Amino acid sequence: MTDQEPLRLSFEFFPPKTGQGREKLKVVREELQALNPDFFTVTYGAGGSTRDNTKGVVRAMREEGKSVAPHLSFGGDEEESIIELINEYKEMGVDRIVALRGDMPSGVGGALQMVHANELVSFIKKHFANDFHLEVAAYPEIHPEAISYETDINHLKGKFDAGADSGLTQYFFNPDAYFYFIDQCDALGITKPIYPGIMPITNYKNLARFSDACGADIPRWIRKRLEAFRDDHESIVNFGIDLISELCETLLDNGAPGLHFYTMNQTDPTATIVKNLGLEQRNS
């Protein structure tokens, strides 16, 4: 691919719902800041359901001097509300947004019309020009609602054509899926960098349930290995650290422009994997 930025590292958080969770996240983000990430991202719940919590985490992190990119989707909000929110982020000094289609809250069904990510990108570009670096989601193993591989990549191209600057992928465990995906993006004329999303392994049951729901494939040999550990948490974590460290090394050695970690609001094992790769030294 062309137009790639220097090797980049980023970490994702979700907004805590409790005071205890918020206090814990303060500690986690300070510990991960020591690894010299380029920025953090903060997720946005279905239909904007965590809007205030997301904004609160972003504000706190900006006050700490951290670079942070809030996730954003229209959900059920009116255009004026989204413009107001983006203006608040701009006043905080935010210069990066993760623009998503998002999901409706459970129980809403088809009562509200979805606004696709390319439309949100166009909307932000229309009202804010180049004030923000816009990240969009990409799916190496294809979005679970996609009609076909080709249509999904064309949807991604639509996001870039609308003005997106880079992509963040759903997590995966098969590096070939990412490299094939990048080749197909190249063939379609997508020239912007697409950063692999990385999910450390800490709890197999939760990972399997979430992966089945979001369409992220866990190769059979990995499932069988994790199942064999049963409730041996330490062995699961150690196996996951070795596995994900090797995955990341393969990705970087073969041209991936950086890594985006889904931290689950935990310092480890993300920090251990980053240190295994020596990435904390990349800007020194």
C-alpha positions as CSV (number, residue, x, y, z in Angstrom):
1,M,0.0,0.0,0.0
2,T,1.0,3.6,-0.4
3,D,0.5,6.7,1.7
4,Q,1.5,4.8,4.9
5,E,2.4,6.7,8.0
6,P,5.4,5.8,10.2
7,L,4.9,2.7,12.4
8,R,2.0,3.6,14.7
9,L,0.7,2.2,18.0
10,S,-2.7,2.9,19.5
11,F,-4.9,1.5,22.3
12,E,-8.6,1.3,22.7
13,F,-10.7,1.7,25.9
14,F,-14.4,1.5,26.6
15,P,-16.0,4.1,28.9
16,P,-16.5,2.6,32.4
17,K,-20.0,2.7,33.9
18,T,-18.9,2.9,37.6
19,G,-16.7,5.2,39.7
20,Q,-14.5,2.2,40.5
21,G,-14.1,1.5,36.8
22,R,-13.2,5.1,36.1
23,E,-10.6,5.1,38.8
24,K,-9.1,1.9,37.5
25,L,-9.0,3.3,33.9
26,K,-7.0,6.3,35.2
27,V,-4.3,3.9,36.4
28,V,-4.4,1.8,33.2
29,R,-4.1,4.7,30.8
30,E,-1.1,6.0,32.7
31,E,0.6,2.6,32.6
32,L,-0.1,2.3,28.8
33,Q,1.0,5.9,28.2
34,A,4.5,4.8,29.3
35,L,4.6,2.6,26.1
36,N,4.5,5.8,23.9
37,P,1.3,5.2,22.0
38,D,0.4,7.7,19.2
39,F,-3.1,7.9,20.6
40,F,-5.9,6.2,22.4
41,T,-9.5,5.6,21.2
42,V,-12.7,5.5,23.4
43,T,-15.7,3.5,22.2
44,Y,-19.2,4.8,21.7
45,G,-22.1,2.5,22.8
46,A,-25.0,1.4,20.5
47,G,-27.1,4.4,19.4
48,G,-24.8,6.7,21.4
49,S,-25.8,5.0,24.6
50,T,-22.5,5.8,26.3
51,R,-22.3,9.3,24.8
52,D,-21.8,11.2,28.1
53,N,-19.4,8.5,29.5
54,T,-17.4,8.5,26.3
55,K,-17.2,12.3,26.3
56,G,-16.2,12.3,30.0
57,V,-13.3,9.9,29.4
58,V,-12.2,11.9,26.4
59,R,-12.3,15.1,28.4
60,A,-10.3,13.6,31.3
61,M,-7.7,12.2,28.9
62,R,-7.3,15.5,27.1
63,E,-6.8,17.3,30.4
64,E,-4.0,14.8,31.1
65,G,-2.4,15.9,27.8
66,K,-3.1,12.6,26.0
67,S,-4.0,12.2,22.3
68,V,-7.4,10.6,22.1
69,A,-9.8,9.7,19.3
70,P,-13.5,9.3,20.3
71,H,-15.6,6.8,18.5
72,L,-18.6,8.4,16.9
73,S,-21.8,7.3,15.1
74,F,-25.1,9.0,14.3
75,G,-27.3,6.4,16.1
76,G,-30.6,8.1,16.7
77,D,-29.1,11.6,17.0
78,E,-30.1,14.6,14.9
79,E,-27.5,16.3,12.8
80,E,-27.4,19.4,15.1
81,S,-26.6,17.1,18.1
82,I,-23.7,15.5,16.3
83,I,-22.4,18.9,15.2
84,E,-22.6,20.1,18.8
85,L,-20.7,17.1,20.1
86,I,-18.0,17.4,17.5
87,N,-17.6,21.0,18.3
88,E,-17.2,20.1,22.0
89,Y,-14.4,17.6,21.0
90,K,-12.8,20.3,18.8
91,E,-12.8,22.7,21.8
92,M,-11.1,20.0,23.9
93,G,-8.3,19.8,21.3
94,V,-9.3,16.5,19.8
95,D,-8.0,16.2,16.3
96,R,-8.9,12.5,15.5
97,I,-12.3,10.7,15.3
98,V,-13.2,7.1,14.7
99,A,-16.2,7.4,12.4
100,L,-18.6,4.4,12.5
101,R,-22.0,3.3,11.4
102,G,-22.6,2.0,14.9
103,D,-25.4,-0.1,16.2
104,M,-28.9,0.7,17.5
105,P,-29.6,-0.2,21.1
106,S,-31.3,-3.6,21.6
107,G,-35.1,-3.4,21.3
108,V,-35.1,-0.5,18.8
109,G,-35.2,-2.7,15.7
110,G,-35.8,-0.8,12.5
111,A,-37.5,2.2,14.1
112,L,-34.5,4.4,13.3
113,Q,-32.6,4.5,10.0
114,M,-29.0,3.6,10.2
115,V,-26.5,6.2,9.0
116,H,-23.6,4.5,7.3
117,A,-20.0,5.4,8.1
118,N,-19.3,6.9,4.6
119,E,-22.2,9.3,5.2
120,L,-20.8,10.2,8.6
121,V,-17.4,10.8,7.1
122,S,-18.9,13.0,4.4
123,F,-20.9,14.9,7.1
124,I,-17.8,15.6,9.2
125,K,-15.9,16.7,6.1
126,K,-18.7,19.0,5.1
127,H,-18.9,20.8,8.4
128,F,-15.3,20.5,9.7
129,A,-13.2,20.2,6.5
130,N,-9.8,18.8,7.6
131,D,-10.0,19.5,11.3
132,F,-10.0,15.8,12.1
133,H,-8.0,12.8,11.0
134,L,-10.8,10.3,10.4
135,E,-10.4,6.6,11.1
136,V,-12.9,4.0,9.8
137,A,-13.6,0.3,10.5
138,A,-12.3,-2.4,8.2
139,Y,-13.1,-6.1,8.3
140,P,-10.4,-8.5,7.0
141,E,-12.8,-11.5,7.6
142,I,-15.7,-9.5,6.3
143,H,-18.5,-7.7,8.3
144,P,-21.1,-10.3,9.5
145,E,-23.8,-8.4,7.7
146,A,-21.9,-8.2,4.4
147,I,-23.5,-9.7,1.3
148,S,-20.1,-10.7,-0.2
149,Y,-16.4,-10.1,0.2
150,E,-16.5,-7.8,-2.9
151,T,-19.4,-5.7,-1.6
152,D,-17.7,-5.3,1.8
153,I,-14.5,-4.0,0.3
154,N,-16.4,-1.7,-1.9
155,H,-18.2,-0.3,1.2
156,L,-14.7,0.3,2.7
157,K,-13.6,2.1,-0.5
158,G,-16.7,4.3,-0.1
159,K,-15.5,5.4,3.3
160,F,-12.1,6.4,1.9
161,D,-13.7,8.1,-1.1
162,A,-15.8,10.1,1.3
163,G,-12.6,11.4,3.0
164,A,-11.4,8.9,5.6
165,D,-7.7,9.0,6.3
166,S,-7.0,5.5,7.6
167,G,-8.7,2.2,8.7
168,L,-8.7,0.1,11.9
169,T,-9.6,-3.5,11.5
170,Q,-11.7,-5.9,13.5
171,Y,-9.4,-8.3,15.4
172,F,-8.3,-11.5,13.8
173,F,-5.9,-14.4,14.5
174,N,-5.0,-15.4,11.0
175,P,-2.4,-13.0,9.5
176,D,-3.1,-14.4,6.0
177,A,-6.6,-13.0,6.3
178,Y,-5.2,-9.5,6.8
179,F,-2.6,-9.8,4.0
180,Y,-5.1,-11.1,1.5
181,F,-7.5,-8.3,2.5
182,I,-4.8,-5.7,2.0
183,D,-4.1,-7.1,-1.5
184,Q,-7.7,-6.9,-2.4
185,C,-7.9,-3.3,-1.2
186,D,-4.8,-2.5,-3.2
187,A,-6.4,-4.0,-6.3
188,L,-9.5,-1.8,-5.8
189,G,-7.4,1.4,-5.5
190,I,-7.5,1.9,-1.7
191,T,-4.2,3.6,-0.9
192,K,-4.7,4.7,2.7
193,P,-3.1,2.7,5.6
194,I,-5.2,0.1,7.3
195,Y,-4.0,-0.8,10.8
196,P,-4.6,-4.4,12.1
197,G,-6.7,-4.6,15.3
198,I,-5.2,-6.9,18.0
199,M,-7.1,-8.7,20.7
200,P,-5.1,-10.1,23.5
201,I,-6.4,-13.4,25.0
202,T,-7.4,-13.5,28.6
203,N,-10.8,-15.3,28.8
204,Y,-11.6,-18.0,26.2
205,K,-15.3,-18.3,26.9
206,N,-15.8,-14.5,26.5
207,L,-13.6,-14.4,23.5
208,A,-15.4,-17.3,21.8
209,R,-18.8,-15.7,22.4
210,F,-17.8,-12.3,21.2
211,S,-16.0,-13.7,18.2
212,D,-18.9,-15.8,17.1
213,A,-21.1,-12.6,17.3
214,C,-18.8,-10.3,15.4
215,G,-17.6,-12.7,12.7
216,A,-13.9,-12.9,13.9
217,D,-12.7,-16.4,13.2
218,I,-10.8,-18.3,15.9
219,P,-8.8,-21.0,14.0
220,R,-9.8,-24.5,15.2
221,W,-6.3,-25.3,16.5
222,I,-6.4,-22.2,18.7
223,R,-9.9,-23.1,20.0
224,K,-8.7,-26.6,20.8
225,R,-5.6,-25.4,22.6
226,L,-7.6,-22.9,24.7
227,E,-10.3,-25.4,25.5
228,A,-7.6,-27.8,26.8
229,F,-6.6,-25.3,29.4
230,R,-10.1,-25.3,30.9
231,D,-10.0,-22.9,33.9
232,D,-6.3,-22.6,34.0
233,H,-6.3,-18.8,33.6
234,E,-2.5,-18.4,33.9
235,S,-1.9,-20.9,31.1
236,I,-4.5,-19.2,28.9
237,V,-2.9,-15.8,29.4
238,N,0.6,-17.1,28.8
239,F,-0.4,-19.0,25.6
240,G,-2.2,-15.9,24.4
241,I,0.8,-13.6,25.0
242,D,3.0,-16.0,23.0
243,L,0.4,-16.4,20.2
244,I,-0.4,-12.7,19.8
245,S,3.2,-11.6,20.1
246,E,4.0,-13.9,17.2
247,L,1.0,-12.7,15.2
248,C,2.1,-9.1,15.7
249,E,5.6,-9.8,14.7
250,T,4.4,-11.5,11.5
251,L,2.2,-8.6,10.7
252,L,4.9,-6.0,11.2
253,D,7.6,-8.0,9.5
254,N,5.4,-8.2,6.4
255,G,4.5,-4.5,6.1
256,A,1.6,-3.8,8.5
257,P,1.8,0.0,9.2
258,G,1.3,-0.4,13.0
259,L,-1.0,-2.0,15.6
260,H,-4.2,-1.1,17.3
261,F,-4.8,-3.0,20.6
262,Y,-8.3,-3.7,22.0
263,T,-7.1,-3.5,25.7
264,M,-10.5,-4.2,27.4
265,N,-9.4,-1.6,29.9
266,Q,-6.5,-3.8,31.1
267,T,-2.8,-3.0,31.2
268,D,-1.8,-6.6,30.7
269,P,-1.4,-8.6,28.6
270,T,-1.3,-5.7,26.1
271,A,1.8,-4.1,27.8
272,T,3.7,-7.4,27.8
273,I,3.0,-8.0,24.1
274,V,4.1,-4.4,23.2
275,K,7.3,-4.9,25.2
276,N,7.9,-8.3,23.6
277,L,7.9,-6.5,20.3
278,G,10.1,-3.6,21.5
279,L,7.5,-1.1,20.3
280,E,7.8,1.1,23.3
281,Q,11.3,2.1,22.0
282,R,10.2,3.0,18.5
283,N,10.0,6.8,19.2
284,S,13.0,7.0,21.4
